[in-house]
Amino acid sequence: MGETLTDEQARERLARFEAVLAGLVDEQERTAAELERLRAAGRTRTATYQQLAGRKLALRTAASLFEAQGLL
């Protein structure tokens, strides 16, 4: 981690970080939509719903790390 990056390496690394962030935001949206669909169907006690609710919490935690750095 202590190595100096070239400008090109730094740009590539930034692009990878941005791709991860975009994927995180996308997954948050998809998870929230699926939870809403299950909620509307009255399926809040299913294993799928519980797993998605846990995933939503994990995604929220990850997003908060980006938010703390002003990246979201």
mmCIF file as Biopython writes it, N, C-alpha, C and O atoms, coordinates in Angstrom:
data_model
#
loop_
_atom_site.group_PDB
_atom_site.id
_atom_site.type_symbol
_atom_site.label_atom_id
_atom_site.label_alt_id
_atom_site.label_comp_id
_atom_site.label_asym_id
_atom_site.label_entity_id
_atom_site.label_seq_id
_atom_site.pdbx_PDB_ins_code
_atom_site.Cartn_x
_atom_site.Cartn_y
_atom_site.Cartn_z
_atom_site.occupancy
_atom_site.B_iso_or_equiv
_atom_site.auth_seq_id
_atom_site.auth_asym_id
_atom_site.pdbx_PDB_model_num
ATOM 1   N N  . MET A ? 1  ? 0.814   -1.202  0.000   1.0 0.0 1  A 1 
ATOM 2   C CA . MET A ? 1  ? 0.000   0.000   0.000   1.0 0.0 1  A 1 
ATOM 3   C C  . MET A ? 1  ? 0.849   1.255   0.000   1.0 0.0 1  A 1 
ATOM 4   O O  . MET A ? 1  ? 0.375   2.317   -0.403  1.0 0.0 1  A 1 
ATOM 5   N N  . GLY A ? 2  ? 2.097   1.157   0.444   1.0 0.0 2  A 1 
ATOM 6   C CA . GLY A ? 2  ? 2.938   2.327   0.552   1.0 0.0 2  A 1 
ATOM 7   C C  . GLY A ? 2  ? 3.605   2.724   -0.756  1.0 0.0 2  A 1 
ATOM 8   O O  . GLY A ? 2  ? 4.360   3.696   -0.787  1.0 0.0 2  A 1 
ATOM 9   N N  . GLU A ? 3  ? 3.346   1.999   -1.830  1.0 0.0 3  A 1 
ATOM 10  C CA . GLU A ? 3  ? 4.013   2.293   -3.096  1.0 0.0 3  A 1 
ATOM 11  C C  . GLU A ? 3  ? 3.414   3.525   -3.766  1.0 0.0 3  A 1 
ATOM 12  O O  . GLU A ? 3  ? 2.236   3.838   -3.594  1.0 0.0 3  A 1 
ATOM 13  N N  . THR A ? 4  ? 4.246   4.209   -4.526  1.0 0.0 4  A 1 
ATOM 14  C CA . THR A ? 4  ? 3.801   5.386   -5.262  1.0 0.0 4  A 1 
ATOM 15  C C  . THR A ? 4  ? 3.199   4.936   -6.586  1.0 0.0 4  A 1 
ATOM 16  O O  . THR A ? 4  ? 3.779   4.127   -7.311  1.0 0.0 4  A 1 
ATOM 17  N N  . LEU A ? 5  ? 2.034   5.474   -6.880  1.0 0.0 5  A 1 
ATOM 18  C CA . LEU A ? 5  ? 1.344   5.113   -8.116  1.0 0.0 5  A 1 
ATOM 19  C C  . LEU A ? 5  ? 1.656   6.118   -9.210  1.0 0.0 5  A 1 
ATOM 20  O O  . LEU A ? 5  ? 1.834   7.308   -8.948  1.0 0.0 5  A 1 
ATOM 21  N N  . THR A ? 6  ? 1.720   5.624   -10.442 1.0 0.0 6  A 1 
ATOM 22  C CA . THR A ? 6  ? 1.818   6.534   -11.573 1.0 0.0 6  A 1 
ATOM 23  C C  . THR A ? 6  ? 0.462   7.189   -11.764 1.0 0.0 6  A 1 
ATOM 24  O O  . THR A ? 6  ? -0.530  6.734   -11.195 1.0 0.0 6  A 1 
ATOM 25  N N  . ASP A ? 7  ? 0.406   8.242   -12.549 1.0 0.0 7  A 1 
ATOM 26  C CA . ASP A ? 7  ? -0.873  8.908   -12.819 1.0 0.0 7  A 1 
ATOM 27  C C  . ASP A ? 7  ? -1.879  7.931   -13.431 1.0 0.0 7  A 1 
ATOM 28  O O  . ASP A ? 7  ? -3.058  7.935   -13.080 1.0 0.0 7  A 1 
ATOM 29  N N  . GLU A ? 8  ? -1.399  7.105   -14.340 1.0 0.0 8  A 1 
ATOM 30  C CA . GLU A ? 8  ? -2.276  6.135   -14.997 1.0 0.0 8  A 1 
ATOM 31  C C  . GLU A ? 8  ? -2.802  5.108   -13.984 1.0 0.0 8  A 1 
ATOM 32  O O  . GLU A ? 8  ? -3.985  4.769   -13.995 1.0 0.0 8  A 1 
ATOM 33  N N  . GLN A ? 9  ? -1.931  4.627   -13.126 1.0 0.0 9  A 1 
ATOM 34  C CA . GLN A ? 9  ? -2.359  3.675   -12.099 1.0 0.0 9  A 1 
ATOM 35  C C  . GLN A ? 9  ? -3.366  4.322   -11.148 1.0 0.0 9  A 1 
ATOM 36  O O  . GLN A ? 9  ? -4.338  3.688   -10.737 1.0 0.0 9  A 1 
ATOM 37  N N  . ALA A ? 10 ? -3.130  5.572   -10.807 1.0 0.0 10 A 1 
ATOM 38  C CA . ALA A ? 10 ? -4.043  6.286   -9.912  1.0 0.0 10 A 1 
ATOM 39  C C  . ALA A ? 10 ? -5.409  6.456   -10.566 1.0 0.0 10 A 1 
ATOM 40  O O  . ALA A ? 10 ? -6.435  6.297   -9.904  1.0 0.0 10 A 1 
ATOM 41  N N  . ARG A ? 11 ? -5.433  6.779   -11.863 1.0 0.0 11 A 1 
ATOM 42  C CA . ARG A ? 11 ? -6.709  6.916   -12.585 1.0 0.0 11 A 1 
ATOM 43  C C  . ARG A ? 11 ? -7.450  5.585   -12.641 1.0 0.0 11 A 1 
ATOM 44  O O  . ARG A ? 11 ? -8.663  5.531   -12.436 1.0 0.0 11 A 1 
ATOM 45  N N  . GLU A ? 12 ? -6.708  4.507   -12.920 1.0 0.0 12 A 1 
ATOM 46  C CA . GLU A ? 12 ? -7.328  3.184   -12.974 1.0 0.0 12 A 1 
ATOM 47  C C  . GLU A ? 12 ? -7.882  2.780   -11.608 1.0 0.0 12 A 1 
ATOM 48  O O  . GLU A ? 12 ? -8.973  2.218   -11.506 1.0 0.0 12 A 1 
ATOM 49  N N  . ARG A ? 13 ? -7.121  3.072   -10.580 1.0 0.0 13 A 1 
ATOM 50  C CA . ARG A ? 13 ? -7.583  2.739   -9.228  1.0 0.0 13 A 1 
ATOM 51  C C  . ARG A ? 13 ? -8.837  3.530   -8.875  1.0 0.0 13 A 1 
ATOM 52  O O  . ARG A ? 13 ? -9.782  2.979   -8.312  1.0 0.0 13 A 1 
ATOM 53  N N  . LEU A ? 14 ? -8.847  4.817   -9.204  1.0 0.0 14 A 1 
ATOM 54  C CA . LEU A ? 14 ? -10.024 5.646   -8.960  1.0 0.0 14 A 1 
ATOM 55  C C  . LEU A ? 14 ? -11.230 5.107   -9.722  1.0 0.0 14 A 1 
ATOM 56  O O  . LEU A ? 14 ? -12.339 5.070   -9.189  1.0 0.0 14 A 1 
ATOM 57  N N  . ALA A ? 15 ? -11.016 4.692   -10.957 1.0 0.0 15 A 1 
ATOM 58  C CA . ALA A ? 15 ? -12.115 4.133   -11.759 1.0 0.0 15 A 1 
ATOM 59  C C  . ALA A ? 15 ? -12.669 2.873   -11.105 1.0 0.0 15 A 1 
ATOM 60  O O  . ALA A ? 15 ? -13.881 2.658   -11.111 1.0 0.0 15 A 1 
ATOM 61  N N  . ARG A ? 16 ? -11.801 2.041   -10.543 1.0 0.0 16 A 1 
ATOM 62  C CA . ARG A ? 16 ? -12.266 0.832   -9.856  1.0 0.0 16 A 1 
ATOM 63  C C  . ARG A ? 16 ? -13.048 1.181   -8.600  1.0 0.0 16 A 1 
ATOM 64  O O  . ARG A ? 16 ? -14.074 0.561   -8.321  1.0 0.0 16 A 1 
ATOM 65  N N  . PHE A ? 17 ? -12.578 2.165   -7.838  1.0 0.0 17 A 1 
ATOM 66  C CA . PHE A ? 17 ? -13.318 2.616   -6.658  1.0 0.0 17 A 1 
ATOM 67  C C  . PHE A ? 17 ? -14.700 3.139   -7.048  1.0 0.0 17 A 1 
ATOM 68  O O  . PHE A ? 17 ? -15.697 2.833   -6.395  1.0 0.0 17 A 1 
ATOM 69  N N  . GLU A ? 18 ? -14.743 3.929   -8.118  1.0 0.0 18 A 1 
ATOM 70  C CA . GLU A ? 18 ? -16.019 4.473   -8.565  1.0 0.0 18 A 1 
ATOM 71  C C  . GLU A ? 18 ? -16.962 3.380   -9.036  1.0 0.0 18 A 1 
ATOM 72  O O  . GLU A ? 18 ? -18.172 3.474   -8.827  1.0 0.0 18 A 1 
ATOM 73  N N  . ALA A ? 19 ? -16.429 2.350   -9.666  1.0 0.0 19 A 1 
ATOM 74  C CA . ALA A ? 19 ? -17.258 1.222   -10.098 1.0 0.0 19 A 1 
ATOM 75  C C  . ALA A ? 19 ? -17.828 0.482   -8.888  1.0 0.0 19 A 1 
ATOM 76  O O  . ALA A ? 19 ? -18.993 0.083   -8.893  1.0 0.0 19 A 1 
ATOM 77  N N  . VAL A ? 20 ? -17.016 0.303   -7.863  1.0 0.0 20 A 1 
ATOM 78  C CA . VAL A ? 20 ? -17.496 -0.346  -6.641  1.0 0.0 20 A 1 
ATOM 79  C C  . VAL A ? 20 ? -18.595 0.495   -6.010  1.0 0.0 20 A 1 
ATOM 80  O O  . VAL A ? 20 ? -19.622 -0.042  -5.593  1.0 0.0 20 A 1 
ATOM 81  N N  . LEU A ? 21 ? -18.397 1.795   -5.935  1.0 0.0 21 A 1 
ATOM 82  C CA . LEU A ? 21 ? -19.395 2.680   -5.350  1.0 0.0 21 A 1 
ATOM 83  C C  . LEU A ? 21 ? -20.694 2.643   -6.150  1.0 0.0 21 A 1 
ATOM 84  O O  . LEU A ? 21 ? -21.775 2.579   -5.565  1.0 0.0 21 A 1 
ATOM 85  N N  . ALA A ? 22 ? -20.603 2.683   -7.467  1.0 0.0 22 A 1 
ATOM 86  C CA . ALA A ? 22 ? -21.802 2.614   -8.308  1.0 0.0 22 A 1 
ATOM 87  C C  . ALA A ? 22 ? -22.524 1.285   -8.109  1.0 0.0 22 A 1 
ATOM 88  O O  . ALA A ? 22 ? -23.754 1.252   -8.049  1.0 0.0 22 A 1 
ATOM 89  N N  . GLY A ? 23 ? -21.778 0.201   -8.007  1.0 0.0 23 A 1 
ATOM 90  C CA . GLY A ? 23 ? -22.381 -1.103  -7.764  1.0 0.0 23 A 1 
ATOM 91  C C  . GLY A ? 23 ? -23.065 -1.160  -6.416  1.0 0.0 23 A 1 
ATOM 92  O O  . GLY A ? 23 ? -24.131 -1.762  -6.284  1.0 0.0 23 A 1 
ATOM 93  N N  . LEU A ? 24 ? -22.464 -0.538  -5.412  1.0 0.0 24 A 1 
ATOM 94  C CA . LEU A ? 24 ? -23.051 -0.487  -4.077  1.0 0.0 24 A 1 
ATOM 95  C C  . LEU A ? 24 ? -24.383 0.255   -4.102  1.0 0.0 24 A 1 
ATOM 96  O O  . LEU A ? 24 ? -25.377 -0.218  -3.551  1.0 0.0 24 A 1 
ATOM 97  N N  . VAL A ? 25 ? -24.395 1.404   -4.735  1.0 0.0 25 A 1 
ATOM 98  C CA . VAL A ? 25 ? -25.622 2.198   -4.823  1.0 0.0 25 A 1 
ATOM 99  C C  . VAL A ? 25 ? -26.695 1.433   -5.592  1.0 0.0 25 A 1 
ATOM 100 O O  . VAL A ? 25 ? -27.860 1.424   -5.194  1.0 0.0 25 A 1 
ATOM 101 N N  . ASP A ? 26 ? -26.306 0.798   -6.684  1.0 0.0 26 A 1 
ATOM 102 C CA . ASP A ? 26 ? -27.253 0.019   -7.481  1.0 0.0 26 A 1 
ATOM 103 C C  . ASP A ? 26 ? -27.838 -1.134  -6.671  1.0 0.0 26 A 1 
ATOM 104 O O  . ASP A ? 26 ? -29.045 -1.376  -6.705  1.0 0.0 26 A 1 
ATOM 105 N N  . GLU A ? 27 ? -26.984 -1.838  -5.950  1.0 0.0 27 A 1 
ATOM 106 C CA . GLU A ? 27 ? -27.473 -2.962  -5.147  1.0 0.0 27 A 1 
ATOM 107 C C  . GLU A ? 27 ? -28.385 -2.488  -4.024  1.0 0.0 27 A 1 
ATOM 108 O O  . GLU A ? 27 ? -29.358 -3.163  -3.687  1.0 0.0 27 A 1 
ATOM 109 N N  . GLN A ? 28 ? -28.077 -1.329  -3.441  1.0 0.0 28 A 1 
ATOM 110 C CA . GLN A ? 28 ? -28.959 -0.770  -2.413  1.0 0.0 28 A 1 
ATOM 111 C C  . GLN A ? 28 ? -30.354 -0.532  -2.993  1.0 0.0 28 A 1 
ATOM 112 O O  . GLN A ? 28 ? -31.359 -0.871  -2.368  1.0 0.0 28 A 1 
ATOM 113 N N  . GLU A ? 29 ? -30.407 0.046   -4.175  1.0 0.0 29 A 1 
ATOM 114 C CA . GLU A ? 29 ? -31.689 0.345   -4.816  1.0 0.0 29 A 1 
ATOM 115 C C  . GLU A ? 29 ? -32.462 -0.932  -5.145  1.0 0.0 29 A 1 
ATOM 116 O O  . GLU A ? 29 ? -33.667 -1.011  -4.908  1.0 0.0 29 A 1 
ATOM 117 N N  . ARG A ? 30 ? -31.767 -1.924  -5.689  1.0 0.0 30 A 1 
ATOM 118 C CA . ARG A ? 30 ? -32.426 -3.181  -6.036  1.0 0.0 30 A 1 
ATOM 119 C C  . ARG A ? 30 ? -32.924 -3.907  -4.792  1.0 0.0 30 A 1 
ATOM 120 O O  . ARG A ? 30 ? -34.014 -4.480  -4.793  1.0 0.0 30 A 1 
ATOM 121 N N  . THR A ? 31 ? -32.127 -3.881  -3.739  1.0 0.0 31 A 1 
ATOM 122 C CA . THR A ? 31 ? -32.518 -4.537  -2.491  1.0 0.0 31 A 1 
ATOM 123 C C  . THR A ? 31 ? -33.734 -3.859  -1.876  1.0 0.0 31 A 1 
ATOM 124 O O  . THR A ? 31 ? -34.664 -4.528  -1.425  1.0 0.0 31 A 1 
ATOM 125 N N  . ALA A ? 32 ? -33.725 -2.535  -1.861  1.0 0.0 32 A 1 
ATOM 126 C CA . ALA A ? 32 ? -34.862 -1.793  -1.312  1.0 0.0 32 A 1 
ATOM 127 C C  . ALA A ? 32 ? -36.131 -2.072  -2.113  1.0 0.0 32 A 1 
ATOM 128 O O  . ALA A ? 32 ? -37.208 -2.220  -1.534  1.0 0.0 32 A 1 
ATOM 129 N N  . ALA A ? 33 ? -36.014 -2.145  -3.433  1.0 0.0 33 A 1 
ATOM 130 C CA . ALA A ? 33 ? -37.177 -2.421  -4.277  1.0 0.0 33 A 1 
ATOM 131 C C  . ALA A ? 33 ? -37.720 -3.825  -4.020  1.0 0.0 33 A 1 
ATOM 132 O O  . ALA A ? 33 ? -38.933 -4.020  -3.953  1.0 0.0 33 A 1 
ATOM 133 N N  . GLU A ? 34 ? -36.833 -4.794  -3.877  1.0 0.0 34 A 1 
ATOM 134 C CA . GLU A ? 34 ? -37.270 -6.166  -3.614  1.0 0.0 34 A 1 
ATOM 135 C C  . GLU A ? 34 ? -37.915 -6.274  -2.231  1.0 0.0 34 A 1 
ATOM 136 O O  . GLU A ? 34 ? -38.914 -6.975  -2.071  1.0 0.0 34 A 1 
ATOM 137 N N  . LEU A ? 35 ? -37.361 -5.595  -1.244  1.0 0.0 35 A 1 
ATOM 138 C CA . LEU A ? 35 ? -37.969 -5.592  0.085   1.0 0.0 35 A 1 
ATOM 139 C C  . LEU A ? 35 ? -39.369 -4.980  0.037   1.0 0.0 35 A 1 
ATOM 140 O O  . LEU A ? 35 ? -40.295 -5.480  0.675   1.0 0.0 35 A 1 
ATOM 141 N N  . GLU A ? 36 ? -39.512 -3.911  -0.713  1.0 0.0 36 A 1 
ATOM 142 C CA . GLU A ? 36 ? -40.830 -3.268  -0.842  1.0 0.0 36 A 1 
ATOM 143 C C  . GLU A ? 36 ? -41.818 -4.213  -1.518  1.0 0.0 36 A 1 
ATOM 144 O O  . GLU A ? 36 ? -42.976 -4.300  -1.110  1.0 0.0 36 A 1 
ATOM 145 N N  . ARG A ? 37 ? -41.363 -4.921  -2.554  1.0 0.0 37 A 1 
ATOM 146 C CA . ARG A ? 37 ? -42.233 -5.864  -3.249  1.0 0.0 37 A 1 
ATOM 147 C C  . ARG A ? 37 ? -42.700 -6.963  -2.289  1.0 0.0 37 A 1 
ATOM 148 O O  . ARG A ? 37 ? -43.881 -7.309  -2.256  1.0 0.0 37 A 1 
ATOM 149 N N  . LEU A ? 38 ? -41.770 -7.501  -1.518  1.0 0.0 38 A 1 
ATOM 150 C CA . LEU A ? 38 ? -42.127 -8.546  -0.550  1.0 0.0 38 A 1 
ATOM 151 C C  . LEU A ? 38 ? -43.048 -8.002  0.541   1.0 0.0 38 A 1 
ATOM 152 O O  . LEU A ? 38 ? -43.982 -8.681  0.967   1.0 0.0 38 A 1 
ATOM 153 N N  . ARG A ? 39 ? -42.780 -6.776  0.991   1.0 0.0 39 A 1 
ATOM 154 C CA . ARG A ? 39 ? -43.620 -6.139  2.011   1.0 0.0 39 A 1 
ATOM 155 C C  . ARG A ? 39 ? -45.048 -5.986  1.497   1.0 0.0 39 A 1 
ATOM 156 O O  . ARG A ? 39 ? -46.010 -6.272  2.210   1.0 0.0 39 A 1 
ATOM 157 N N  . ALA A ? 40 ? -45.174 -5.534  0.258   1.0 0.0 40 A 1 
ATOM 158 C CA . ALA A ? 40 ? -46.499 -5.338  -0.337  1.0 0.0 40 A 1 
ATOM 159 C C  . ALA A ? 40 ? -47.246 -6.664  -0.473  1.0 0.0 40 A 1 
ATOM 160 O O  . ALA A ? 40 ? -48.476 -6.694  -0.428  1.0 0.0 40 A 1 
ATOM 161 N N  . ALA A ? 41 ? -46.508 -7.750  -0.638  1.0 0.0 41 A 1 
ATOM 162 C CA . ALA A ? 41 ? -47.118 -9.077  -0.770  1.0 0.0 41 A 1 
ATOM 163 C C  . ALA A ? 41 ? -47.347 -9.731  0.600   1.0 0.0 41 A 1 
ATOM 164 O O  . ALA A ? 41 ? -47.808 -10.870 0.680   1.0 0.0 41 A 1 
ATOM 165 N N  . GLY A ? 42 ? -47.023 -9.001  1.672   1.0 0.0 42 A 1 
ATOM 166 C CA . GLY A ? 42 ? -47.226 -9.544  3.009   1.0 0.0 42 A 1 
ATOM 167 C C  . GLY A ? 42 ? -46.243 -10.643 3.372   1.0 0.0 42 A 1 
ATOM 168 O O  . GLY A ? 42 ? -46.551 -11.506 4.193   1.0 0.0 42 A 1 
ATOM 169 N N  . ARG A ? 43 ? -45.070 -10.619 2.772   1.0 0.0 43 A 1 
ATOM 170 C CA . ARG A ? 43 ? -44.092 -11.693 2.980   1.0 0.0 43 A 1 
ATOM 171 C C  . ARG A ? 43 ? -42.917 -11.236 3.837   1.0 0.0 43 A 1 
ATOM 172 O O  . ARG A ? 43 ? -41.769 -11.562 3.537   1.0 0.0 43 A 1 
ATOM 173 N N  . THR A ? 44 ? -43.195 -10.485 4.902   1.0 0.0 44 A 1 
ATOM 174 C CA . THR A ? 44 ? -42.118 -9.953  5.734   1.0 0.0 44 A 1 
ATOM 175 C C  . THR A ? 44 ? -41.531 -10.984 6.698   1.0 0.0 44 A 1 
ATOM 176 O O  . THR A ? 44 ? -40.494 -10.732 7.312   1.0 0.0 44 A 1 
ATOM 177 N N  . ARG A ? 45 ? -42.164 -12.112 6.836   1.0 0.0 45 A 1 
ATOM 178 C CA . ARG A ? 45 ? -41.651 -13.134 7.754   1.0 0.0 45 A 1 
ATOM 179 C C  . ARG A ? 45 ? -40.904 -14.257 7.034   1.0 0.0 45 A 1 
ATOM 180 O O  . ARG A ? 45 ? -40.528 -15.252 7.655   1.0 0.0 45 A 1 
ATOM 181 N N  . THR A ? 46 ? -40.692 -14.100 5.742   1.0 0.0 46 A 1 
ATOM 182 C CA . THR A ? 46 ? -39.998 -15.139 4.981   1.0 0.0 46 A 1 
ATOM 183 C C  . THR A ? 46 ? -38.486 -15.037 5.178   1.0 0.0 46 A 1 
ATOM 184 O O  . THR A ? 46 ? -37.957 -13.990 5.552   1.0 0.0 46 A 1 
ATOM 185 N N  . ALA A ? 47 ? -37.814 -16.142 4.918   1.0 0.0 47 A 1 
ATOM 186 C CA . ALA A ? 47 ? -36.354 -16.152 5.008   1.0 0.0 47 A 1 
ATOM 187 C C  . ALA A ? 47 ? -35.745 -15.185 4.001   1.0 0.0 47 A 1 
ATOM 188 O O  . ALA A ? 47 ? -34.762 -14.507 4.298   1.0 0.0 47 A 1 
ATOM 189 N N  . THR A ? 48 ? -36.330 -15.124 2.813   1.0 0.0 48 A 1 
ATOM 190 C CA . THR A ? 48 ? -35.821 -14.218 1.781   1.0 0.0 48 A 1 
ATOM 191 C C  . THR A ? 48 ? -35.880 -12.776 2.262   1.0 0.0 48 A 1 
ATOM 192 O O  . THR A ? 48 ? -34.917 -12.024 2.113   1.0 0.0 48 A 1 
ATOM 193 N N  . TYR A ? 49 ? -37.003 -12.399 2.834   1.0 0.0 49 A 1 
ATOM 194 C CA . TYR A ? 49 ? -37.154 -11.034 3.333   1.0 0.0 49 A 1 
ATOM 195 C C  . TYR A ? 49 ? -36.110 -10.752 4.412   1.0 0.0 49 A 1 
ATOM 196 O O  . TYR A ? 49 ? -35.469 -9.701  4.399   1.0 0.0 49 A 1 
ATOM 197 N N  . GLN A ? 50 ? -35.942 -11.678 5.334   1.0 0.0 50 A 1 
ATOM 198 C CA . GLN A ? 50 ? -34.990 -11.483 6.424   1.0 0.0 50 A 1 
ATOM 199 C C  . GLN A ? 50 ? -33.553 -11.380 5.890   1.0 0.0 50 A 1 
ATOM 200 O O  . GLN A ? 50 ? -32.764 -10.569 6.374   1.0 0.0 50 A 1 
ATOM 201 N N  . GLN A ? 51 ? -33.227 -12.194 4.906   1.0 0.0 51 A 1 
ATOM 202 C CA . GLN A ? 51 ? -31.889 -12.136 4.313   1.0 0.0 51 A 1 
ATOM 203 C C  . GLN A ? 51 ? -31.664 -10.810 3.607   1.0 0.0 51 A 1 
ATOM 204 O O  . GLN A ? 51 ? -30.598 -10.206 3.724   1.0 0.0 51 A 1 
ATOM 205 N N  . LEU A ? 52 ? -32.673 -10.363 2.875   1.0 0.0 52 A 1 
ATOM 206 C CA . LEU A ? 52 ? -32.553 -9.082  2.186   1.0 0.0 52 A 1 
ATOM 207 C C  . LEU A ? 52 ? -32.461 -7.925  3.174   1.0 0.0 52 A 1 
ATOM 208 O O  . LEU A ? 52 ? -31.722 -6.969  2.940   1.0 0.0 52 A 1 
ATOM 209 N N  . ALA A ? 53 ? -33.198 -8.001  4.264   1.0 0.0 53 A 1 
ATOM 210 C CA . ALA A ? 53 ? -33.128 -6.954  5.282   1.0 0.0 53 A 1 
ATOM 211 C C  . ALA A ? 53 ? -31.719 -6.900  5.879   1.0 0.0 53 A 1 
ATOM 212 O O  . ALA A ? 53 ? -31.188 -5.816  6.124   1.0 0.0 53 A 1 
ATOM 213 N N  . GLY A ? 54 ? -31.122 -8.053  6.110   1.0 0.0 54 A 1 
ATOM 214 C CA . GLY A ? 54 ? -29.744 -8.099  6.595   1.0 0.0 54 A 1 
ATOM 215 C C  . GLY A ? 54 ? -28.776 -7.538  5.570   1.0 0.0 54 A 1 
ATOM 216 O O  . GLY A ? 54 ? -27.845 -6.808  5.911   1.0 0.0 54 A 1 
ATOM 217 N N  . ARG A ? 55 ? -29.004 -7.884  4.314   1.0 0.0 55 A 1 
ATOM 218 C CA . ARG A ? 55 ? -28.145 -7.374  3.234   1.0 0.0 55 A 1 
ATOM 219 C C  . ARG A ? 55 ? -28.264 -5.857  3.139   1.0 0.0 55 A 1 
ATOM 220 O O  . ARG A ? 55 ? -27.269 -5.160  2.942   1.0 0.0 55 A 1 
ATOM 221 N N  . LYS A ? 56 ? -29.493 -5.350  3.280   1.0 0.0 56 A 1 
ATOM 222 C CA . LYS A ? 56 ? -29.717 -3.908  3.224   1.0 0.0 56 A 1 
ATOM 223 C C  . LYS A ? 56 ? -28.915 -3.209  4.324   1.0 0.0 56 A 1 
ATOM 224 O O  . LYS A ? 56 ? -28.316 -2.160  4.087   1.0 0.0 56 A 1 
ATOM 225 N N  . LEU A ? 57 ? -28.904 -3.781  5.507   1.0 0.0 57 A 1 
ATOM 226 C CA . LEU A ? 57 ? -28.147 -3.219  6.615   1.0 0.0 57 A 1 
ATOM 227 C C  . LEU A ? 57 ? -26.648 -3.234  6.315   1.0 0.0 57 A 1 
ATOM 228 O O  . LEU A ? 57 ? -25.953 -2.255  6.588   1.0 0.0 57 A 1 
ATOM 229 N N  . ALA A ? 58 ? -26.150 -4.325  5.763   1.0 0.0 58 A 1 
ATOM 230 C CA . ALA A ? 58 ? -24.730 -4.418  5.416   1.0 0.0 58 A 1 
ATOM 231 C C  . ALA A ? 58 ? -24.358 -3.389  4.351   1.0 0.0 58 A 1 
ATOM 232 O O  . ALA A ? 58 ? -23.304 -2.758  4.432   1.0 0.0 58 A 1 
ATOM 233 N N  . LEU A ? 59 ? -25.220 -3.223  3.360   1.0 0.0 59 A 1 
ATOM 234 C CA . LEU A ? 59 ? -24.978 -2.236  2.307   1.0 0.0 59 A 1 
ATOM 235 C C  . LEU A ? 59 ? -24.990 -0.826  2.884   1.0 0.0 59 A 1 
ATOM 236 O O  . LEU A ? 59 ? -24.175 0.018   2.510   1.0 0.0 59 A 1 
ATOM 237 N N  . ARG A ? 60 ? -25.914 -0.583  3.791   1.0 0.0 60 A 1 
ATOM 238 C CA . ARG A ? 60 ? -26.012 0.732   4.429   1.0 0.0 60 A 1 
ATOM 239 C C  . ARG A ? 60 ? -24.740 1.045   5.215   1.0 0.0 60 A 1 
ATOM 240 O O  . ARG A ? 60 ? -24.246 2.173   5.196   1.0 0.0 60 A 1 
ATOM 241 N N  . THR A ? 61 ? -24.224 0.040   5.897   1.0 0.0 61 A 1 
ATOM 242 C CA . THR A ? 61 ? -22.982 0.210   6.658   1.0 0.0 61 A 1 
ATOM 243 C C  . THR A ? 61 ? -21.826 0.552   5.717   1.0 0.0 61 A 1 
ATOM 244 O O  . THR A ? 61 ? -21.037 1.456   5.995   1.0 0.0 61 A 1 
ATOM 245 N N  . ALA A ? 62 ? -21.733 -0.168  4.615   1.0 0.0 62 A 1 
ATOM 246 C CA . ALA A ? 62 ? -20.676 0.100   3.639   1.0 0.0 62 A 1 
ATOM 247 C C  . ALA A ? 62 ? -20.823 1.510   3.053   1.0 0.0 62 A 1 
ATOM 248 O O  . ALA A ? 62 ? -19.837 2.232   2.906   1.0 0.0 62 A 1 
ATOM 249 N N  . ALA A ? 63 ? -22.050 1.891   2.725   1.0 0.0 63 A 1 
ATOM 250 C CA . ALA A ? 63 ? -22.291 3.215   2.162   1.0 0.0 63 A 1 
ATOM 251 C C  . ALA A ? 63 ? -21.913 4.310   3.157   1.0 0.0 63 A 1 
ATOM 252 O O  . ALA A ? 63 ? -21.436 5.373   2.760   1.0 0.0 63 A 1 
ATOM 253 N N  . SER A ? 64 ? -22.122 4.054   4.440   1.0 0.0 64 A 1 
ATOM 254 C CA . SER A ? 64 ? -21.801 5.075   5.440   1.0 0.0 64 A 1 
ATOM 255 C C  . SER A ? 64 ? -20.306 5.355   5.473   1.0 0.0 64 A 1 
ATOM 256 O O  . SER A ? 64 ? -19.902 6.471   5.799   1.0 0.0 64 A 1 
ATOM 257 N N  . LEU A ? 65 ? -19.477 4.373   5.142   1.0 0.0 65 A 1 
ATOM 258 C CA . LEU A ? 65 ? -18.034 4.605   5.069   1.0 0.0 65 A 1 
ATOM 259 C C  . LEU A ? 65 ? -17.699 5.592   3.957   1.0 0.0 65 A 1 
ATOM 260 O O  . LEU A ? 65 ? -16.858 6.474   4.135   1.0 0.0 65 A 1 
ATOM 261 N N  . PHE A ? 66 ? -18.359 5.443   2.807   1.0 0.0 66 A 1 
ATOM 262 C CA . PHE A ? 66 ? -18.166 6.381   1.709   1.0 0.0 66 A 1 
ATOM 263 C C  . PHE A ? 66 ? -18.702 7.758   2.071   1.0 0.0 66 A 1 
ATOM 264 O O  . PHE A ? 66 ? -18.080 8.775   1.765   1.0 0.0 66 A 1 
ATOM 265 N N  . GLU A ? 67 ? -19.867 7.786   2.728   1.0 0.0 67 A 1 
ATOM 266 C CA . GLU A ? 67 ? -20.467 9.072   3.141   1.0 0.0 67 A 1 
ATOM 267 C C  . GLU A ? 67 ? -19.566 9.819   4.113   1.0 0.0 67 A 1 
ATOM 268 O O  . GLU A ? 67 ? -19.440 11.041  4.030   1.0 0.0 67 A 1 
ATOM 269 N N  . ALA A ? 68 ? -18.945 9.099   5.027   1.0 0.0 68 A 1 
ATOM 270 C CA . ALA A ? 68 ? -18.080 9.733   6.014   1.0 0.0 68 A 1 
ATOM 271 C C  . ALA A ? 68 ? -16.904 10.454  5.356   1.0 0.0 68 A 1 
ATOM 272 O O  . ALA A ? 68 ? -16.355 11.403  5.916   1.0 0.0 68 A 1 
ATOM 273 N N  . GLN A ? 69 ? -16.531 10.004  4.182   1.0 0.0 69 A 1 
ATOM 274 C CA . GLN A ? 69 ? -15.433 10.630  3.446   1.0 0.0 69 A 1 
ATOM 275 C C  . GLN A ? 69 ? -15.920 11.621  2.380   1.0 0.0 69 A 1 
ATOM 276 O O  . GLN A ? 69 ? -15.131 12.138  1.589   1.0 0.0 69 A 1 
ATOM 277 N N  . GLY A ? 70 ? -17.244 11.876  2.376   1.0 0.0 70 A 1 
ATOM 278 C CA . GLY A ? 70 ? -17.806 12.830  1.419   1.0 0.0 70 A 1 
ATOM 279 C C  . GLY A ? 70 ? -17.871 12.311  0.002   1.0 0.0 70 A 1 
ATOM 280 O O  . GLY A ? 70 ? -17.889 13.093  -0.949  1.0 0.0 70 A 1 
ATOM 281 N N  . LEU A ? 71 ? -17.908 10.981  -0.151  1.0 0.0 71 A 1 
ATOM 282 C CA . LEU A ? 71 ? -17.912 10.386  -1.481  1.0 0.0 71 A 1 
ATOM 283 C C  . LEU A ? 71 ? -19.292 9.980   -1.959  1.0 0.0 71 A 1 
ATOM 284 O O  . LEU A ? 71 ? -19.460 9.539   -3.097  1.0 0.0 71 A 1 
ATOM 285 N N  . LEU A ? 72 ? -20.267 10.127  -1.101  1.0 0.0 72 A 1 
ATOM 286 C CA . LEU A ? 72 ? -21.643 9.793   -1.468  1.0 0.0 72 A 1 
ATOM 287 C C  . LEU A ? 72 ? -22.564 10.902  -1.070  1.0 0.0 72 A 1 
ATOM 288 O O  . LEU A ? 72 ? -23.771 10.813  -1.293  1.0 0.0 72 A 1 
#
